[in-house]
Amino acid sequence: GESVGLHLPTLSVQEGDNSIINCAYSNSASDYFIWYKQESGKGPQFIIDIRSNMDKRQGQRVTVLLNKTVKHLSLQIAATQPGDSAVYFCAVFLSGTYKYIFGTGTRLKVLA
Amino acid sequence: NAGVTQTPKFQVLKTGQSMTLQCAQDMNHNSMYWYRQDPGMGLRLIYYSASEGTTDKGEVPNGYNVSRLNKREFSLRLESAAPSQTSVYFCASLYHRTVNTGELFFGEGSRLTVL
């Protein structure tokens, strides 16, 4: 099976600094990885994704890095803002089975 | 456009009671999912339906049953509720960006307490 884990349950960063949230996965056959953001009282929302044929993908203020050798991915948020405060999840989609597996989540706190 | 709608939003049950959580999506998505969210445990997949007419077990299926009623609706049933099933339940549907990639759209969650 697949398991996904996040390295830190909570991350506190100063407003304006960059944030890095890490994630590890277990199945080397996994080929599609996704990051979600969950604000308080809401369902998770898609942020950015990356396929295994890429090492890096950039969005607006966010970058996802994938290291297949050590089965690790990270989400980088540039110039962190108060609105970035939320719980962040990494997920793996197993296209053969349609399973969509989430990690345990990291709570990002932005300090003013 | 409502997206994914879950009912009820809140429910309190006594141990041993049964109930059904309803989920409907209006985005014409083929695949639908049920998750539970507990503090420190992230989102755990209970059951999913890759397409109308199929359902499969996820990571934590024990104590639950599902029905894919049609393309729009996917319900989750607790036959005999236990305190360990106290959780927030999320339904989601999958939008395929490509054949092998996709983004989940989530409902707002159903908070269930079992006494």
Interface residues (C-beta under 8 A of the other chain):
Chain A: G1 L6 P9 D31 Y32 I34 Y36 G41 K42 G43 P44 Q45 F46 D49 R51 F89 A91 F93 S95 T97 Y98 K99 Y100 I101 F102 G103 T104 G105
Chain B: V4 S31 Y33 Y35 G40 M41 G42 L43 R44 L45 Y48 A50 D56 G58 E59 F90 A92 L94 R97 V99 N100 T101 G102 E103 L104 F106 G107 E108 G109
